[in-house]
Amino acid sequence: MNLNPQNLKPKTQNPTALKICGMKHPQNILEVAGLLPDYMGFIFYEKSARFFNGEIPELPKSIKKTGVFVNASLSEIKEKIKTHDLQAIQLHGEETPELCQALQQNVEVIKVFSVQDDFDFNLLQPFENKVDYFLFDTKGKLPGGNGYTFDWNVLKNYPSTTPFFLSGGIGIDEVDAVKQILKTDLPIYAIDINSKFETEPGVKNHKLLSRFMIALGCQL
């Protein structure tokens, strides 16, 4: 990612929110839930290797169950919210600001934007005040879970005050870089992790997650 901290202004307080995405199997879900991440993501996109088509086991109330969708209809998303008692929605497709706003009445809405070497931040404007958070992920072949980072220096041009999730190939080797960017004045609300902590798609390495959270300073 080649983050240059000289391009970014310092701040005094770091966010602590953490989202673990791509959960799939009940036993593994419960094991990871024991670490008490702030969010756990369940992918309701059939083409994903992490497609979730089961029943979410009972989780600690502090964990926000997050449904991840790609170009799903409003009715489909609402049905999943009701069935699984979701508290947040993450939208990875070409969803409209109007759809985001309609969902915002009941759950937190996270709108994803994929970043490569540069990014047109004007794309965010129609979604301002219609989502709770943005999420910046690495642009790749898949809507998410590509396993590599983008150049975080792109974010120094972030023009908005809307808080966002930082995502895209973040693993144990990125801890120092994550700590570095969390010291800046960027409104990073949460760190989103997924594929770098897997033994196979949808199965998370509990011990590696624990190491990451301790290294990052999360409360366990």
C-alpha positions as CSV (number, residue, x, y, z in Angstrom):
1,M,0.0,0.0,0.0
2,N,3.1,2.3,0.4
3,L,1.3,4.5,2.9
4,N,3.1,7.8,3.4
5,P,2.1,9.3,6.7
6,Q,3.5,12.7,5.8
7,N,0.6,13.1,3.4
8,L,-1.9,12.6,6.2
9,K,-2.7,14.8,9.3
10,P,-2.4,13.3,12.8
11,K,-5.3,12.8,15.1
12,T,-5.4,11.9,18.8
13,Q,-8.0,9.1,19.0
14,N,-8.2,5.9,17.1
15,P,-11.4,4.0,16.3
16,T,-11.7,0.5,17.7
17,A,-14.6,-1.0,15.6
18,L,-13.8,-4.2,13.8
19,K,-15.8,-6.2,11.3
20,I,-15.1,-9.8,10.4
21,C,-16.8,-10.7,7.2
22,G,-17.5,-13.8,5.2
23,M,-18.7,-16.0,8.0
24,K,-20.3,-19.3,6.9
25,H,-20.3,-22.3,9.3
26,P,-22.1,-22.3,12.7
27,Q,-19.3,-23.6,14.8
28,N,-16.8,-21.3,13.3
29,I,-19.2,-18.4,13.7
30,L,-19.6,-19.1,17.4
31,E,-15.8,-19.5,17.9
32,V,-15.2,-16.1,16.2
33,A,-18.1,-14.5,18.0
34,G,-16.2,-15.3,21.3
35,L,-13.7,-12.6,20.2
36,L,-16.5,-10.0,20.3
37,P,-15.9,-8.2,17.1
38,D,-18.2,-5.2,16.6
39,Y,-19.7,-6.6,13.3
40,M,-19.9,-10.0,11.7
41,G,-20.7,-10.2,8.0
42,F,-22.8,-12.8,6.2
43,I,-22.7,-12.8,2.4
44,F,-26.1,-13.3,0.7
45,Y,-24.6,-13.4,-2.8
46,E,-24.9,-16.9,-4.4
47,K,-21.8,-16.5,-6.6
48,S,-19.6,-16.0,-3.6
49,A,-17.5,-18.9,-2.2
50,R,-18.6,-17.5,1.2
51,F,-22.4,-17.5,0.3
52,F,-24.4,-17.9,3.5
53,N,-27.5,-20.0,3.3
54,G,-28.1,-21.2,6.8
55,E,-29.3,-20.0,10.1
56,I,-27.2,-17.6,12.1
57,P,-26.6,-18.9,15.6
58,E,-27.4,-16.7,18.6
59,L,-24.6,-14.1,19.0
60,P,-23.7,-11.7,21.8
61,K,-26.0,-8.7,21.5
62,S,-22.9,-6.4,21.1
63,I,-22.2,-7.9,17.7
64,K,-24.0,-6.3,14.8
65,K,-25.1,-9.0,12.3
66,T,-24.4,-7.5,8.8
67,G,-25.9,-8.8,5.6
68,V,-23.8,-8.4,2.5
69,F,-25.6,-8.0,-0.8
70,V,-24.7,-7.5,-4.5
71,N,-27.5,-5.9,-6.6
72,A,-30.3,-7.5,-4.6
73,S,-33.8,-6.1,-4.7
74,L,-35.2,-4.1,-1.9
75,S,-37.7,-6.8,-1.1
76,E,-35.0,-9.5,-0.9
77,I,-32.9,-7.4,1.4
78,K,-35.8,-6.7,3.7
79,E,-36.7,-10.4,3.8
80,K,-33.1,-11.2,4.9
81,I,-33.2,-8.4,7.5
82,K,-36.4,-9.9,9.0
83,T,-35.3,-13.6,8.8
84,H,-31.9,-13.1,10.4
85,D,-32.6,-10.0,12.5
86,L,-29.8,-8.1,10.8
87,Q,-28.6,-4.8,12.3
88,A,-26.5,-3.6,9.3
89,I,-26.5,-4.0,5.5
90,Q,-23.4,-3.8,3.3
91,L,-24.1,-3.1,-0.4
92,H,-21.4,-4.2,-2.9
93,G,-23.2,-3.6,-6.2
94,E,-24.7,-0.8,-8.2
95,E,-27.4,0.0,-5.7
96,T,-29.0,3.4,-6.0
97,P,-29.0,6.2,-3.3
98,E,-32.8,5.8,-3.1
99,L,-32.5,2.1,-2.2
100,C,-29.9,2.9,0.4
101,Q,-32.1,5.6,1.9
102,A,-35.1,3.2,2.0
103,L,-33.1,0.7,4.0
104,Q,-31.6,3.3,6.3
105,Q,-34.9,3.6,8.2
106,N,-34.4,0.1,9.8
107,V,-30.7,-0.8,9.7
108,E,-27.2,0.7,9.4
109,V,-26.3,1.0,5.7
110,I,-22.8,0.6,4.5
111,K,-22.1,1.4,0.8
112,V,-19.0,-0.2,-0.8
113,F,-16.8,1.5,-3.3
114,S,-13.9,-0.3,-5.0
115,V,-10.6,1.4,-5.3
116,Q,-7.7,0.7,-7.6
117,D,-4.8,3.2,-8.3
118,D,-7.1,6.2,-8.0
119,F,-10.7,7.0,-7.2
120,D,-13.3,9.6,-8.3
121,F,-14.6,10.8,-4.9
122,N,-17.4,12.6,-6.8
123,L,-19.1,9.2,-6.9
124,L,-19.8,9.5,-3.2
125,Q,-21.8,12.7,-3.4
126,P,-25.3,11.1,-4.3
127,F,-25.0,8.8,-1.3
128,E,-24.2,11.5,1.3
129,N,-26.8,11.4,4.1
130,K,-28.4,8.3,2.5
131,V,-25.9,5.9,4.1
132,D,-24.4,5.6,7.5
133,Y,-20.9,4.5,6.3
134,F,-18.9,4.1,3.2
135,L,-16.5,1.1,2.8
136,F,-13.5,1.2,0.6
137,D,-12.3,-2.1,-0.8
138,T,-9.8,-3.2,-3.4
139,K,-11.1,-3.3,-6.9
140,G,-10.6,-6.9,-8.3
141,K,-12.3,-9.7,-10.1
142,L,-14.7,-10.3,-7.2
143,P,-17.1,-7.9,-5.4
144,G,-15.0,-8.5,-2.3
145,G,-12.5,-10.8,-0.7
146,N,-9.9,-10.4,-3.3
147,G,-7.1,-10.6,-0.7
148,Y,-4.9,-7.7,-1.5
149,T,-4.8,-4.0,-0.5
150,F,-5.1,-0.8,-2.5
151,D,-2.8,2.2,-2.1
152,W,-4.2,3.9,1.0
153,N,-2.6,7.2,-0.1
154,V,-5.6,7.6,-2.4
155,L,-7.6,8.3,0.8
156,K,-5.7,11.5,1.6
157,N,-8.1,13.2,-0.9
158,Y,-11.2,12.0,0.9
159,P,-13.5,15.0,0.9
160,S,-16.3,13.8,3.1
161,T,-17.0,13.7,6.8
162,T,-19.0,10.4,6.5
163,P,-17.1,7.8,8.5
164,F,-15.9,4.7,6.6
165,F,-14.7,1.1,6.9
166,L,-11.2,0.4,5.6
167,S,-11.1,-3.0,3.8
168,G,-9.3,-5.0,1.2
169,G,-6.6,-7.6,1.9
170,I,-5.9,-6.6,5.5
171,G,-4.1,-9.3,7.4
172,I,-1.7,-9.8,10.3
173,D,1.2,-8.4,8.2
174,E,-0.7,-5.1,7.8
175,V,-1.0,-4.3,11.5
176,D,1.7,-1.6,11.5
177,A,0.3,0.1,8.4
178,V,-3.3,0.0,9.9
179,K,-2.0,1.5,13.2
180,Q,-0.3,4.2,11.1
181,I,-3.4,5.2,9.1
182,L,-5.5,5.1,12.3
183,K,-3.4,8.0,13.6
184,T,-4.5,10.3,10.8
185,D,-7.5,12.6,10.7
186,L,-9.3,10.4,8.3
187,P,-12.8,9.4,9.6
188,I,-12.1,5.7,9.7
189,Y,-14.8,4.1,11.7
190,A,-13.8,0.5,11.4
191,I,-11.4,-2.1,10.0
192,D,-13.0,-4.8,7.8
193,I,-11.1,-8.1,7.6
194,N,-11.9,-11.4,5.7
195,S,-9.8,-13.5,3.4
196,K,-6.4,-13.1,5.0
197,F,-7.6,-14.9,8.1
198,E,-9.1,-17.9,6.4
199,T,-8.0,-21.5,6.2
200,E,-10.6,-21.9,3.4
201,P,-13.3,-19.6,2.1
202,G,-15.7,-18.9,4.9
203,V,-13.6,-20.5,7.7
204,K,-11.7,-18.1,9.9
205,N,-8.6,-18.9,11.8
206,H,-9.6,-18.0,15.4
207,K,-6.0,-17.8,16.7
208,L,-4.8,-15.6,13.9
209,L,-7.8,-13.3,14.4
210,S,-7.0,-13.1,18.1
211,R,-3.4,-12.2,17.4
212,F,-4.5,-9.4,15.0
213,M,-6.9,-7.9,17.5
214,I,-4.4,-7.9,20.3
215,A,-1.7,-6.4,18.1
216,L,-4.2,-3.7,17.0
217,G,-5.2,-2.9,20.6
218,C,-8.7,-4.2,20.5
219,Q,-10.3,-5.2,23.8
220,L,-10.6,-9.0,24.2
